[in-house]
Each structure stands twice: as structure tokens, then as C-alpha cells.
Amino acid sequence: KSTPNTPPPFHFISFLHLEKMEEAEKVLSGMLYLIGLQVATRIITFVMNTLIIIDLSPSLFGIYSIQYQLVMATILFVTREGFRRACQRSSSGGEESKKNEKQKLEEIVNMAWLSIPFGVAVTIISTWFFHWMAAEEINIPSYSSVLYLFSIGSFVEIISEPMYILAQNLLLYQVRVKIEGLAVFMRCVITYILIVHFKLELIGFGIAQVMYGIILVFGYYGYFIRNIPTPTIKSVSDLLPALHRKPYVDRKLINLWTIYEWQSVEKLVLTEGEKWVLWYSHNLVNQGIFSVVNNLGSLVVRFLFQPIEEICFSLFSKLLSNRTRKEEDLKTTANILRTLTKFMILIGSIFIAFGPNYSQLLLDLLYNRKFTSTNAGLVLAWYCVYVSFIAVNGITEAFVHAVASPSELKNYNYLLITFSVVYMISASLLIQWIETIGLILANCLNMALRVAFSFWYIRSFFKEHAQSELHQFSVASLMPNKYVMACLVGSFSITYRLS
């Protein structure tokens, strides 16, 4: 750990006052662990998908990647997101600083355990709904059985949620990396064996997903039970709900969960909207093509953007809690936000400069020219543009979620509803005109609207709270150097002619 005479490993940490140095360093070191986890798991998953796609028909792979993944995402996202965000905010600011560690632990544990009964209801309703929606696919062999397997696997994963939330609030990022890394590796191995060697096709995906959830449950519960006692957790009873607590959960925490839960439903529509539209189109070939493109294009999104977004939310929540918005914290946050946003813009620009012109070549090399006669190359080219929007939105939206007041979050929810409507209308129209490419263009429009609002909110926030003009934000200050941009434009022109 850094001392007053030793410079910290990240230059922008030097702006922190000492009382928050240790937490910030834990959070930022956690970012490195999570990035490492995402890199490893995405590479393993990518290799597995590549091997499976060669042997599996695009239609069956589309059913797995679009329909079953949508079932699982709906159950997990609706169940978990609100609890995770609310518990994270609960541990980092405002009146929470007045509570002792035992009170904080009881409140977080009580809230986290509510995710399981809530998950039961969400799982049952979602399973019934998706089974009803699959009118044409229901005749595919084993389709219904695998749908139930994915629902069961999702609920088993929810059972681990109380311990996951506790690990996140205790900043146990290494624990998460080990458990989730092992679970993903085993899921990929089981999937490959069942599909490639035993030819179980869709059933293989379902069984592997159930095993993934079981490993998470044993991993998280096993870690905490094995390591008792700790400075925070004295006995197994500390891991269970404190039924004697009055009230069982603080009303403010329930209100915060309600806000984030509603927001999670809106974000589900926004982040998984293309899968909803593709499912309603009932075109399994388009679903397969989009799945292949998404498998490639989302690599950097999953292993780089997602962990950075998660860590930034934790860091901004701790630095800018409601009662401790000091000038030093604002200065630190401004520097971190500016640096990371500029980095994300640069990453997105690189994707635009090099990605589109080599998309078809990459598909041919990976899948043995299986998609040469389709428009998959053009779809992947536009996905590279979409990645640049995702990069910027992740950081800016993490800041908004971390520092906005409950009333501001409610207003933001209403705005997300508008964005959802715009997205669904534009996606439904564009997919009829230009098929899968239309979905990606609609996603770009959606992300552009969200980024524009986030930039507006960030500028307004620092204008209101920061005393120094050095902390003000402008879009121009976030852009990479003009010579760098010129090189990227030149690179796009050269690679276009070469391709």
C-alpha cells in the first residue's frame, strides 16, 4: 500500500486525501483483476464458440446465442441488477457513514437475500413468457427442454447472489476472479465435449449452463464458510438474514432498489433489444449471422469495457458520496473520468479505422469461408462502429449512475423509456429495409442519445459542484490529439484500398 512518502501506482490517485487512499487503490487494483478475468474468460468462450460454429448449423447457434441467451439475460438482469446497484450505493455514502460495520453488514446481507425469492418469481414468469413466445421454434427437437434447463441454470446462479454482493462490498475482487474464471472454464469444456463429441447440440448448452451455476454457488458459499472468522464476518450466522432486525431493510435502500430495478428493465430492452427484434423476425439465419458477429465484436466490450465500467461505478460512488463531496474528491474524479473517457474514444477510433476493412477476411480465416456468401462481413464492419459508441457510453453512464440523486435517477429512467421507444421503432423499421445491419444502426442511434445526455449531465454536475474551472468538462478536451486522428483517417483510407 502507498505511504505519504511513496507515490501510488496510478498517477491520478495522488489527488486523493489519505482517508480514502486505501479504498481507491483496492478498487483500481480490482479493475485489473476483473479485466484479467474478462480477457481470460472471453478468450476461452471465443475459442469454444469458434470450434462449435464450424460443426453447428447457423440456425441452431442462433437459437442458443439469441433466444436462450435472451431468456437467461432477462432472468438474471431483472433479478440481480437492482440489488447489486442498491447494495453498492448503500455501502458508500450519505447517512451510511454514521452506521457501524455490523449494522452495514446486516443491512446489505438482508437486502441481498431478498434477491432469491424475487428471482423465483422472475424465473417462473420469464420461462412461461418465452415458452409462449416461441410459437414456431417449439417444433425443434429438445427446444422446450433446453429452455427449461436455461431457466433452471439462471435460478441456480441467482442462489449465489447474496455471497456475490457481499464479496463486492468487501472488495474481494480476487475471489470473484477465481470463482467465475473456474466456472466459465468448466462451462466451456462441458459445452465442447457434449456438443462436438457427443453431438447433443442444444441440450449440451443447457446442461453446461446448469453446471456453471452450481460451480458459482459452491464457490462463493464455500469461500465465506471456509474463511470464517474474518474481521468483518465472525460466524456463519453473519452470512444469513438478520431476522431480528427492525426494520428488516431500511426504507431508503428499498427506494433505491426500486429505482435501479426499474432502470434495469429499461436497460435490458436497450442492451438486448436487438435480440428481441431478431426473435420476433423469426429468421433463424439472421439470428445465426448476428450471433457470429456479436461473438467477435463483443470481445473487447466484455473483457475491457465491462470491468472498467463496473469499477468506475464503485470508485465514483465512494469518492462522491452525498455527504463527502470535497474539492479533492472532485479533482480526482474529474481527472479519472477525463483520462478514461479519452482512452475509450481512442479505442473506439481504432476500431473504426481498422475494423471494417478486414471484417470479411477475419470471418473467412476463423470459420473456413462458411459465411462468404452472406452479408456477415458487412454486418461485422458496422459492428466496429457500434463498438466506439459502447466504449464512451460505459464510462459516462457509470458516472451518472454513481453520483445521481434518487430524484435524478427517476428522471433518467423516464428518459431511458424514451430512448427505448426510439430504439425499438427504428430497429423494427430498419431490419425490414437492411436486415441485420439495421439493428446495429439503431443501436448506434440509441447509444448516441445516451452518450449525449451523459455528457450534458457531467458538465452540469461539475459546473455546480466544482469550484475551479479546471474541473469543467468539454467534449473538445476529450478528443485524441489531432495528429493521432489524422493517422487513423489515413489508416482507414489505406486499408480500404488494400481490402
GUDREN-531190 format. One line per field, with one value per residue (C-alpha): x, y, z; residue in one letter. Coordinates in Angstrom, 2 decimals. Each point is the difference from the previous one (the first is absolute). Example, Ala and Ser with C-alpha at 12.3 -4.5 7.8 and 13.67 -1.06 7.14 Angstrom:
u	12.30_1.37;
v	-4.50_3.44;
w	7.80_-0.66;
aa	A_S;
//
This chain:
u	0.00_1.15_1.37_0.27_3.62_-0.68_-1.80_-3.03_-0.02_-2.57_0.91_-3.54_-0.19_2.37_-2.95_-1.73_0.12_1.39_-3.26_-1.22_3.35_-0.31_-3.53_0.85_3.11_-2.04_-2.60_2.55_1.99_-3.35_-0.42_3.18_-1.21_-3.39_1.57_2.24_-3.04_-1.92_2.96_0.49_-3.68_-0.81_2.96_-1.06_-3.63_1.03_2.16_-2.82_-2.59_2.34_0.48_-3.71_-1.16_2.03_-1.92_-3.37_-2.51_-0.43_-3.68_0.66_2.80_-2.39_-2.60_2.61_1.60_-3.18_-2.95_1.47_2.43_-2.91_-1.91_3.00_0.81_-3.58_-0.12_3.43_-0.12_-3.44_0.78_3.56_0.66_-2.19_1.36_3.62_-0.24_-2.03_2.33_3.04_-1.43_-1.09_3.57_1.51_-1.55_-2.36_-1.49_1.62_3.21_-1.72_-0.70_2.44_1.38_-2.41_-3.06_1.28_0.69_-3.45_-1.73_1.94_-0.43_-3.74_-0.46_2.13_-2.01_-3.20_1.38_-0.73_-3.81_-0.18_1.98_-2.51_-2.82_2.04_1.12_-3.53_-1.52_2.87_-0.02_-3.74_0.25_2.86_-1.58_-3.17_1.95_1.83_-2.95_2.00_3.14_-1.97_0.09_3.80_1.18_0.84_-0.80_-2.34_2.23_3.02_-2.08_-0.82_3.65_1.07_-2.68_1.17_3.63_-0.85_-1.77_2.86_2.29_-2.33_0.44_3.64_-1.04_0.05_3.63_0.92_-1.41_1.84_3.26_-0.45_-0.68_3.07_2.07_0.93_0.73_2.57_-2.63_-2.37_2.74_0.86_-3.58_-1.41_3.12_-0.32_-3.75_0.42_2.84_-2.02_-3.08_2.01_1.60_-3.34_-1.65_2.72_-0.02_-3.79_-0.48_3.08_0.62_-3.45_-1.95_-2.63_-0.31_-2.47_-0.21_3.76_-0.36_-2.71_1.86_3.17_-1.94_-1.42_3.49_1.27_-2.54_0.81_3.72_-0.78_-2.16_2.62_2.78_-1.47_-1.60_3.02_2.37_-1.84_-0.73_3.59_1.53_-2.14_0.85_1.16_0.24_-3.44_-1.76_0.24_-2.22_-2.22_-3.01_1.46_-0.50_-3.70_-2.85_-0.28_-3.69_0.08_0.91_-2.71_-0.62_1.20_1.34_0.27_-2.73_2.52_1.78_-3.31_-0.71_3.45_-0.56_-3.33_1.70_2.80_-2.40_-2.15_3.14_1.23_-3.16_0.56_3.67_-0.97_-2.09_2.83_2.85_-1.88_-2.40_1.53_-0.65_-3.65_-0.35_1.84_-2.14_-3.19_1.33_0.01_2.96_2.40_2.69_0.16_0.10_2.97_1.87_-0.54_1.14_3.25_0.65_-0.90_2.33_2.88_-0.97_-0.80_3.40_1.46_-3.33_-0.05_3.62_0.95_-3.00_-2.23_2.52_1.10_-3.64_-0.63_3.09_-0.68_-3.47_1.48_2.75_-2.26_-2.52_2.64_1.69_-3.18_-2.34_-2.70_1.54_3.68_0.29_3.22_2.07_2.76_-2.48_-1.46_3.49_0.86_-3.26_0.35_3.48_-1.00_-3.13_1.80_2.89_-2.18_-2.48_2.80_1.46_-3.37_-0.42_3.45_-0.83_-3.24_1.81_2.49_-2.88_-1.53_3.36_0.98_-3.03_-2.36_2.54_1.16_-3.34_-0.62_3.60_-0.29_-3.21_1.55_3.07_-1.95_-2.90_1.52_-2.00_-3.27_-1.55_1.50_-3.34_-1.78_0.16_1.76_3.13_-1.97_-1.89_3.30_1.33_-2.89_0.38_3.48_-1.65_-2.46_2.89_1.25_-3.36_-0.04_3.47_-0.93_-3.45_1.30_2.20_-2.31_-3.08_1.87_0.66_-3.66_-1.18_2.59_-0.60_-3.59_-2.51_-3.09_-2.16_2.51_0.09_-3.80_0.12_2.73_-2.22_-2.71_2.57_1.12_-3.60_0.02_3.29_-1.45_-3.02_2.20_2.25_-2.75_-1.77_3.19_1.20_-3.33_-0.02_3.67_0.06_-2.67_2.07_3.61_-0.44_2.61_1.93_-3.11_0.21_3.55_-0.85_-2.92_2.39_2.38_-2.85_-1.00_3.54_0.50_-3.09_1.20_3.52_-1.37_-2.07_2.90_2.31_-2.64_-0.42_3.77_0.51_-2.91_1.23_3.52_-1.25_-2.19_2.41_3.56_1.45_2.86_-0.51_2.69_-2.60_-2.49_-0.70_-0.14_-0.24_2.96_2.30_-0.82_0.97_3.35_2.80_-0.71_3.09_-1.18_-3.39_1.69_2.01_-3.17_-1.78_3.00_0.08_-3.66_0.62_3.01_-1.64_-3.13_2.02_1.90_-3.18;
v	0.00_3.54_2.20_3.81_-0.34_-2.57_0.94_-2.19_-2.24_2.15_3.67_1.28_-1.67_2.66_2.37_-2.08_0.99_-2.76_-1.19_-1.32_-1.10_-3.62_-0.47_1.63_-2.14_-3.16_1.02_0.82_-3.17_-1.80_1.49_-1.78_-3.30_0.30_0.97_-3.06_-2.16_1.37_-0.42_-3.63_-0.97_1.73_-1.61_-3.43_0.62_1.38_-3.03_-2.34_1.84_0.01_-3.77_-0.61_2.30_-1.99_-3.20_1.55_1.48_3.81_-0.45_-2.11_2.30_2.93_-1.67_-0.42_3.43_2.00_-1.77_-1.98_2.78_2.45_-2.25_-0.17_3.72_0.96_-2.14_1.03_3.67_0.68_-1.94_1.11_3.49_1.92_-1.84_0.37_3.72_0.80_-1.93_1.63_3.47_-0.95_-0.72_3.21_3.15_2.38_-1.10_-3.45_1.49_0.40_-3.73_-2.46_-2.90_-2.54_2.09_0.48_-3.73_-0.97_2.41_-1.15_-3.70_0.40_1.85_-2.45_-3.04_1.56_-0.60_-3.75_0.10_2.81_-2.18_-2.84_2.24_1.45_-3.47_-1.45_2.97_0.26_-3.72_0.02_3.13_-1.22_-3.42_1.69_2.30_-2.92_-0.94_-1.20_-1.28_-2.28_-2.76_-0.13_-3.16_0.61_3.72_0.13_-2.22_2.22_3.11_-1.47_-0.90_3.61_1.23_-2.45_0.94_3.69_-0.55_-2.12_2.92_2.35_-2.14_1.17_3.66_0.78_-1.10_1.77_3.29_-0.47_-0.66_3.12_2.21_-1.41_0.68_-3.69_0.23_-2.81_-2.37_0.89_-0.47_-3.51_-1.24_1.44_-0.91_-3.65_-0.01_1.40_-2.40_-3.02_1.18_0.27_-3.43_-1.67_1.77_-1.04_-3.65_-0.34_1.70_-0.94_-3.52_-1.17_2.01_1.15_3.40_2.23_-2.29_0.35_3.77_-0.44_-2.55_2.12_3.06_-1.89_-1.21_3.59_1.14_-2.90_0.87_3.63_-1.05_-2.36_2.50_3.07_-1.76_-2.25_2.97_1.86_-3.09_-1.21_3.38_0.73_1.77_3.21_3.57_0.66_-3.37_-1.75_-3.06_-1.72_1.81_3.27_-1.38_-0.66_2.52_1.80_-0.66_1.86_3.26_2.67_1.07_-3.01_2.33_3.77_1.74_2.19_-3.10_-1.42_3.27_-0.10_-3.60_0.97_2.67_-2.28_-2.88_2.08_1.25_-3.57_-0.88_2.99_-0.85_-3.58_1.26_2.28_-2.49_-3.08_1.79_-1.44_-3.53_0.82_1.37_-2.95_-2.48_1.66_-0.09_-3.85_-0.08_-2.56_0.68_3.70_-1.01_-2.26_2.71_2.57_-2.53_-0.62_3.73_0.72_-2.79_1.80_3.63_-0.27_-1.39_3.39_1.11_-2.89_-0.29_3.71_2.33_-1.90_-0.38_3.62_1.11_-2.11_1.29_3.61_-0.26_-1.26_2.63_2.95_-1.16_0.01_3.24_2.03_-1.28_2.52_1.38_0.00_1.84_1.80_1.97_-2.62_-2.75_2.08_0.65_-3.70_-1.04_2.60_-1.26_-3.67_0.63_2.17_-2.46_-3.08_1.69_1.16_-3.52_-1.50_2.48_-0.97_-3.72_0.60_2.01_-2.82_-2.41_2.28_0.49_-3.66_-2.19_0.48_-0.69_-3.32_-1.37_-2.47_-1.22_-0.72_-1.99_-2.03_-0.85_-0.99_-1.92_-1.49_2.25_-1.25_3.50_1.22_-0.12_1.99_3.64_-0.92_1.97_3.20_-0.54_-0.39_3.16_2.05_-1.70_1.54_3.43_-1.05_-1.00_3.59_1.20_-2.77_0.99_3.58_-0.79_-2.48_2.52_3.00_-1.95_-1.59_3.52_0.99_-3.12_0.46_3.64_0.80_0.55_-2.23_2.69_0.44_-3.76_-0.03_2.70_-1.92_-3.08_1.93_1.11_-3.61_-0.91_2.56_-1.36_-3.52_1.01_1.77_-3.05_-2.58_2.04_0.68_-3.61_-1.44_2.24_-0.35_-3.79_-0.15_2.18_-1.09_-3.09_-0.53_3.17_1.95_-1.33_1.25_3.44_0.23_-0.95_2.77_2.51_-1.23_0.23_3.45_1.28_-1.47_1.39_3.46_0.06_-1.32_2.73_2.60_-1.36_-0.16_3.60_1.16_-1.98_1.44_3.47_-0.15_-1.68_0.80_3.33_0.03_0.47_-2.64_-2.63_1.06_-2.38_0.53_-2.52_1.61_-0.71_-3.71_-0.47_-1.63_2.08_1.29_-1.71_-3.31_0.48_0.87_-3.25_-1.98_1.59_-0.77_-3.58_-0.47_1.29_-2.27_-3.15_0.73_-0.02_-3.12_-1.90;
w	0.00_-0.66_2.78_0.08_-1.18_-2.69_-3.24_-0.72_-3.09_-1.85_-0.45_0.52_3.43_1.28_0.09_2.68_3.62_2.23_1.54_-3.36_-1.46_1.08_-1.37_-3.32_-0.45_0.74_-2.55_-2.69_0.62_-0.22_-3.47_-1.09_1.46_-1.72_-3.32_0.30_0.76_-2.97_-2.34_1.02_0.01_-3.27_-1.74_1.27_-0.99_-3.37_-0.80_1.05_-2.12_-3.00_0.22_0.49_-2.82_-2.52_0.92_0.88_-2.42_0.13_0.88_3.10_1.11_-0.49_2.23_2.74_-0.31_-0.54_1.56_2.89_0.86_0.03_2.40_2.31_-0.30_0.83_3.14_1.26_-0.95_1.43_3.18_0.76_-1.31_2.44_3.06_-1.09_-0.68_3.11_2.33_-1.60_0.56_3.52_1.06_-1.30_1.14_1.66_3.30_-0.38_1.38_3.38_0.33_1.47_-2.00_1.50_-0.91_-3.54_-0.37_1.28_-2.34_-3.07_0.83_0.65_-3.27_-1.97_1.17_-1.34_-3.51_0.31_0.54_-2.53_-2.41_0.43_-1.21_-2.87_-1.14_-0.06_-1.83_-2.51_-0.79_-0.66_-2.14_-2.21_-0.42_-1.17_-2.35_-1.70_-2.20_-3.03_1.74_2.30_-2.65_0.02_1.83_3.69_-0.30_3.02_2.14_-0.58_0.72_3.42_0.56_-0.61_2.41_2.66_-0.59_0.35_3.31_1.36_-0.84_1.91_3.12_0.13_-0.14_3.78_0.25_-3.24_1.31_3.28_-1.83_-2.12_3.01_1.77_-3.15_-0.34_-3.71_0.02_1.36_-2.81_-2.60_1.23_0.37_-3.22_-1.95_1.05_-0.71_-3.52_-0.80_1.12_-1.91_-3.20_0.46_0.73_-2.95_-2.42_1.13_-0.07_-3.39_-2.02_1.34_1.17_-2.64_2.52_-1.72_1.92_3.05_0.47_0.41_2.63_2.12_-0.06_1.19_2.99_0.95_-0.25_2.59_2.35_-0.06_0.87_2.97_1.43_-0.71_1.72_2.97_0.43_0.12_2.76_2.10_-0.25_0.94_3.08_2.25_-1.69_1.33_-1.53_0.19_3.37_-0.58_-2.57_1.48_-1.33_-3.51_0.60_0.20_3.36_0.59_3.32_-1.72_0.14_-2.67_-1.97_-2.73_0.14_-1.99_-1.81_-1.26_-1.26_-1.80_-1.57_-1.10_-1.56_-2.09_-1.16_-0.63_-2.29_-1.66_-0.50_-1.94_-2.25_-0.47_-0.82_-2.90_-1.10_0.31_-1.23_-2.32_-3.16_1.29_0.62_-3.53_-1.54_1.89_-1.19_-3.57_0.18_-2.41_1.47_-2.63_0.93_3.65_-0.76_-1.94_2.73_2.62_-1.85_-0.44_3.61_1.14_-1.74_0.49_3.67_0.99_0.89_1.50_2.45_1.05_0.01_0.10_2.45_2.87_-0.36_0.19_3.13_1.77_-0.98_1.51_3.28_0.01_-0.83_2.61_2.70_-1.02_-0.47_2.69_0.86_3.18_-0.97_-3.28_0.81_-2.47_0.05_-0.87_-2.83_-1.33_0.11_-1.62_-2.76_-0.89_0.05_-2.06_-2.54_-0.41_-0.37_-2.36_-2.29_0.09_-0.98_-2.87_-1.27_0.20_-1.91_-2.67_-0.52_-0.54_-2.63_-1.75_-0.33_0.69_-2.98_-2.72_1.43_1.20_-2.83_0.08_3.72_-0.47_-2.83_2.07_3.10_-1.51_-3.15_-2.39_1.46_-0.18_-3.30_-1.81_2.75_1.08_3.27_-1.00_-0.52_3.26_1.88_-1.65_1.37_3.37_0.24_-0.19_2.69_2.31_0.04_1.36_2.63_1.18_0.84_1.37_2.59_1.80_-0.17_1.04_2.93_1.30_-0.31_1.85_2.75_0.93_-1.00_2.77_0.25_-1.60_-2.83_-0.54_-0.28_-2.66_-1.79_0.02_-1.80_-2.55_-0.51_-0.76_-2.79_-1.32_0.13_-2.06_-2.56_-0.21_-0.39_-2.70_-1.96_0.34_-1.14_-3.07_-0.95_0.28_-2.71_-2.33_0.59_2.20_2.74_-0.82_0.95_3.55_0.39_-1.37_2.43_2.82_-1.07_0.15_3.45_1.35_-1.51_1.85_3.31_-0.43_-0.81_3.18_2.12_-1.29_0.78_3.52_0.63_-1.07_2.14_3.02_0.00_-0.79_3.09_2.44_-1.08_1.13_-2.51_-3.73_-0.54_0.87_-2.67_-2.87_-3.73_-2.82_-1.75_2.98_-0.24_-3.64_-0.86_-1.47_-3.52_-1.37_1.43_-1.63_-3.31_0.17_0.65_-2.96_-2.19_1.26_-0.89_-3.54_-0.52_1.37_-2.05_-3.22_1.08_0.88;
aa	K_S_T_P_N_T_P_P_P_F_H_F_I_S_F_L_H_L_E_K_M_E_E_A_E_K_V_L_S_G_M_L_Y_L_I_G_L_Q_V_A_T_R_I_I_T_F_V_M_N_T_L_I_I_I_D_L_S_P_S_L_F_G_I_Y_S_I_Q_Y_Q_L_V_M_A_T_I_L_F_V_T_R_E_G_F_R_R_A_C_Q_R_S_S_S_G_G_E_E_S_K_K_N_E_K_Q_K_L_E_E_I_V_N_M_A_W_L_S_I_P_F_G_V_A_V_T_I_I_S_T_W_F_F_H_W_M_A_A_E_E_I_N_I_P_S_Y_S_S_V_L_Y_L_F_S_I_G_S_F_V_E_I_I_S_E_P_M_Y_I_L_A_Q_N_L_L_L_Y_Q_V_R_V_K_I_E_G_L_A_V_F_M_R_C_V_I_T_Y_I_L_I_V_H_F_K_L_E_L_I_G_F_G_I_A_Q_V_M_Y_G_I_I_L_V_F_G_Y_Y_G_Y_F_I_R_N_I_P_T_P_T_I_K_S_V_S_D_L_L_P_A_L_H_R_K_P_Y_V_D_R_K_L_I_N_L_W_T_I_Y_E_W_Q_S_V_E_K_L_V_L_T_E_G_E_K_W_V_L_W_Y_S_H_N_L_V_N_Q_G_I_F_S_V_V_N_N_L_G_S_L_V_V_R_F_L_F_Q_P_I_E_E_I_C_F_S_L_F_S_K_L_L_S_N_R_T_R_K_E_E_D_L_K_T_T_A_N_I_L_R_T_L_T_K_F_M_I_L_I_G_S_I_F_I_A_F_G_P_N_Y_S_Q_L_L_L_D_L_L_Y_N_R_K_F_T_S_T_N_A_G_L_V_L_A_W_Y_C_V_Y_V_S_F_I_A_V_N_G_I_T_E_A_F_V_H_A_V_A_S_P_S_E_L_K_N_Y_N_Y_L_L_I_T_F_S_V_V_Y_M_I_S_A_S_L_L_I_Q_W_I_E_T_I_G_L_I_L_A_N_C_L_N_M_A_L_R_V_A_F_S_F_W_Y_I_R_S_F_F_K_E_H_A_Q_S_E_L_H_Q_F_S_V_A_S_L_M_P_N_K_Y_V_M_A_C_L_V_G_S_F_S_I_T_Y_R_L_S;
//
